[in-house]
Amino acid sequence: MRALALILALLMAPAAQAQTTKLRTLDMDYSAASWKAVGRIEFGGGRAFCSGTLIARDLVLTAAHCLYKPDTDQLWPTDTIRFRAGFRNGEAAATRRASDASAHERFDATGPLTAENASYDVALIRLAEPVSTFDVPPFYVHEGVIPRGPVSVVSYGRGRENAQSRQKQCQLLDRARDAMLFDCDVTFGSSGAPVFTHKNGRGQIVSVISGIVQIKGEKRALGMVLPQRVTEVKRQLRMQVAPPVAQVRRITVGGGTRSNTGAKFVKP
């Protein structure tokens, strides 16, 4: 009932008032230079990928469900995980393998994409070797209050997996407890992509993309409030606490699960 209440709150989110811009590929050096800390995370030797962001010399922030193999009850082996910072047209600013990874212990990998479950869809990957902050300056998690209004997203995705794409402005439509609803343009592979605020100069991460919600024919992106979740997963990494191994329900194009509200949920 609590999850349903959160979903209902999100369904009542008002339409965005500010201007939402179109997605643009960062295919030129000058346009991609500021976003090198956003990279493509590859799993199983390139069998799957997600988006992720360097938030420290050796830590990458992404979505928890990315760490699980599709349609199995197994996590991807850590030694098959690679982070390619600023990956673009076959080249990366830095490539590192993972030494450890942890999904939030309260994320239910077998459950549907409810607002409550999405609020725990956070993971950290520790890199085997740190990345030079001179070459790839990390982004930081925003600690302050996030008002409704403009944000931006940098992501990879199906059909645009070889270069980052940036939506310079999309909208935070609403927040229900620790879940956030955006009108940002994301797709499969955009899981874990950073959502930025730019109110205090250089972008800071306010959320990561967890999934896609279809509401009355309109595509919406679902994310979470980050600071406490990141702190909790950092604690798990320090304690070397592994999340429960569970099956992830992967949704193919045209598939999905439906809540009692009639909203259709799919995981990107």
C-alpha positions in Angstrom: 0.0 0.0 0.0 2.9 2.4 0.8 4.4 1.8 -2.7 1.0 2.3 -4.3 0.6 5.6 -2.4 4.0 6.8 -3.7 3.1 5.9 -7.3 -0.3 7.7 -7.0 1.5 10.8 -5.7 3.8 10.7 -8.7 1.0 10.2 -11.1 -0.5 13.5 -9.9 2.7 15.4 -10.8 1.9 18.6 -12.7 3.2 19.2 -16.3 6.5 21.0 -16.6 6.2 24.7 -16.9 9.8 25.4 -18.1 11.3 24.6 -21.5 12.6 21.1 -21.9 15.3 20.8 -24.6 16.1 18.0 -27.0 18.7 15.3 -26.5 22.0 16.1 -28.3 25.0 13.8 -29.0 28.3 15.0 -27.6 30.2 14.1 -30.7 32.8 16.9 -30.7 35.8 17.3 -28.4 34.7 20.7 -27.1 31.2 19.6 -26.3 32.3 16.4 -24.5 35.2 17.8 -22.5 33.2 18.8 -19.5 31.5 15.4 -19.2 34.4 13.0 -19.2 33.5 11.7 -15.7 30.3 10.2 -17.2 31.1 6.9 -18.7 29.8 3.6 -20.1 29.9 0.7 -17.7 30.3 -2.7 -19.5 29.3 -6.0 -18.0 30.2 -9.5 -19.0 32.8 -8.5 -21.6 30.4 -6.0 -23.2 27.3 -8.2 -23.1 25.4 -5.4 -21.3 26.0 -1.8 -20.4 24.8 1.0 -18.3 25.7 4.6 -17.7 27.7 5.7 -14.6 29.6 8.6 -13.1 33.0 9.0 -11.4 32.3 10.6 -8.0 35.7 10.0 -6.6 39.1 8.8 -7.9 38.0 5.2 -7.5 34.2 5.2 -7.2 31.6 5.1 -9.9 27.9 5.8 -9.1 25.2 3.8 -11.1 21.9 2.0 -10.6 21.7 -1.1 -8.5 19.8 -3.2 -11.1 22.8 -2.8 -13.5 24.9 -5.1 -11.3 22.6 -8.1 -12.0 22.6 -10.4 -15.1 19.4 -10.2 -17.1 17.0 -13.1 -16.6 19.1 -14.9 -14.0 19.6 -14.9 -10.2 23.3 -14.0 -10.5 25.4 -10.8 -10.2 27.8 -10.0 -12.9 31.2 -11.2 -11.9 33.2 -8.2 -10.7 36.1 -9.0 -12.9 33.9 -8.6 -16.0 32.9 -5.0 -15.1 34.7 -2.2 -16.9 34.2 1.5 -16.6 35.1 3.6 -19.6 35.1 7.3 -18.6 34.0 9.7 -21.3 33.7 6.8 -23.8 33.2 8.2 -27.3 33.7 6.6 -30.7 35.8 3.8 -29.5 38.0 5.8 -27.2 37.8 6.6 -23.5 39.5 9.2 -21.3 40.2 6.3 -18.9 39.3 2.6 -18.7 39.4 0.8 -15.4 38.2 -2.6 -14.2 36.2 -3.1 -11.1 37.7 -4.5 -7.9 34.4 -4.5 -5.9 30.7 -3.5 -6.4 27.7 -3.2 -4.1 24.0 -2.5 -4.7 21.9 -1.0 -1.9 20.9 -3.8 0.4 17.2 -2.7 0.4 16.9 -2.7 -3.4 14.6 -5.6 -4.5 16.0 -6.9 -7.7 13.1 -9.2 -8.3 10.5 -6.6 -7.6 8.6 -4.3 -10.0 9.8 -0.7 -10.6 7.7 1.0 -7.9 8.6 4.4 -6.7 9.8 2.9 -3.4 12.0 0.3 -5.0 13.5 2.9 -7.3 14.4 5.0 -4.3 16.9 2.2 -3.4 18.2 1.6 -6.9 21.7 2.9 -6.2 25.0 1.1 -6.5 28.7 1.9 -6.3 31.6 0.3 -8.2 35.1 0.5 -6.7 37.8 0.7 -9.4 40.9 -1.4 -9.2 43.1 1.6 -10.0 42.1 5.3 -9.4 41.5 7.7 -12.2 43.6 10.9 -12.2 41.3 13.8 -11.1 43.5 16.0 -13.3 42.5 14.1 -16.4 38.9 13.3 -15.4 37.5 15.6 -12.6 34.8 13.7 -10.8 31.3 15.0 -10.1 29.9 15.4 -6.6 26.6 14.4 -5.1 24.5 17.4 -4.3 23.6 17.7 -0.6 21.1 20.6 -0.6 17.4 20.9 -1.2 16.3 20.3 -4.8 13.4 22.4 -5.9 11.2 21.5 -8.9 12.6 22.9 -12.1 15.4 22.5 -14.6 18.0 19.7 -14.4 20.2 18.0 -17.1 21.1 14.4 -17.9 24.2 12.9 -19.6 23.7 9.3 -20.7 24.4 6.5 -23.0 21.5 4.4 -24.5 20.4 1.9 -27.0 21.1 3.3 -30.5 23.5 5.9 -29.0 25.9 3.6 -27.1 29.1 4.9 -28.7 28.9 8.5 -27.4 27.4 10.4 -24.6 24.2 12.4 -25.2 23.2 15.4 -23.2 19.8 16.9 -22.5 20.7 20.4 -21.5 17.4 21.0 -19.8 14.6 18.7 -18.6 12.4 19.1 -15.6 12.1 17.7 -12.1 8.3 17.3 -12.0 7.7 16.0 -8.5 9.1 14.2 -5.5 7.4 11.8 -3.3 9.5 10.9 -0.2 12.8 9.6 -1.7 11.6 9.1 -5.3 11.8 11.7 -8.1 10.0 12.1 -11.4 11.5 13.7 -14.4 10.5 14.4 -18.0 14.1 13.6 -19.2 14.7 11.6 -22.4 16.2 8.3 -21.4 16.1 4.8 -22.9 17.5 1.3 -22.3 21.2 1.7 -21.3 20.5 5.0 -19.6 20.1 3.3 -16.2 22.5 4.8 -13.8 22.9 8.1 -15.8 23.5 11.2 -13.6 20.8 13.9 -13.3 22.5 17.2 -12.6 21.6 20.5 -11.0 23.5 23.6 -12.2 22.4 26.1 -9.6 25.8 26.4 -8.0 28.2 26.5 -10.9 29.6 23.1 -12.1 26.9 20.4 -12.2 26.3 18.3 -9.1 24.4 15.0 -9.2 20.9 15.1 -7.7 19.8 11.6 -8.8 20.5 8.7 -11.1 18.1 7.2 -13.6 16.4 4.1 -12.3 13.6 3.4 -14.9 11.0 4.6 -17.3 7.4 5.2 -16.4 4.6 5.4 -18.9 1.9 7.7 -17.6 -1.1 8.4 -19.9 1.1 7.8 -23.0 3.8 10.1 -21.7 7.3 8.8 -21.0 8.7 9.8 -17.6 12.0 9.0 -15.9 12.2 7.8 -12.3 15.1 8.4 -10.0 15.8 8.8 -6.3 17.2 11.3 -3.7 20.8 10.4 -3.4 22.9 11.6 -0.4 21.7 9.2 2.2 21.6 6.3 -0.3 25.2 6.9 -1.4 26.4 7.1 2.2 24.7 3.7 2.9 26.2 2.0 0.0 29.6 3.4 0.8 29.2 1.8 4.3 28.4 -1.5 2.6 31.5 -1.3 0.5 33.7 -0.6 3.6 32.1 -3.6 5.4 32.3 -5.7 2.3 28.6 -6.5 2.6 27.3 -8.1 -0.6 23.7 -7.5 -1.6 21.3 -10.5 -1.8 21.7 -12.4 -5.1 18.4 -12.2 -6.8 16.8 -12.4 -10.2 16.2 -9.1 -12.0 13.1 -8.9 -14.1 14.3 -7.4 -17.4 11.6 -5.9 -19.6 11.9 -6.1 -23.3 10.6 -3.5 -25.7 6.9 -3.6 -25.7 6.9 -5.5 -22.5 6.3 -4.3 -19.0 4.4 -4.8 -15.8 1.4 -2.8 -14.9 0.4 -1.4 -11.5 -3.1 -1.0 -10.3 -2.9 2.6 -11.3 -2.6 1.7 -15.0 0.9 3.1 -15.2 3.4 1.0 -17.1 6.9 0.5 -15.7 9.9 -0.6 -17.6 13.6 -0.7 -16.6 16.0 1.0 -19.0 
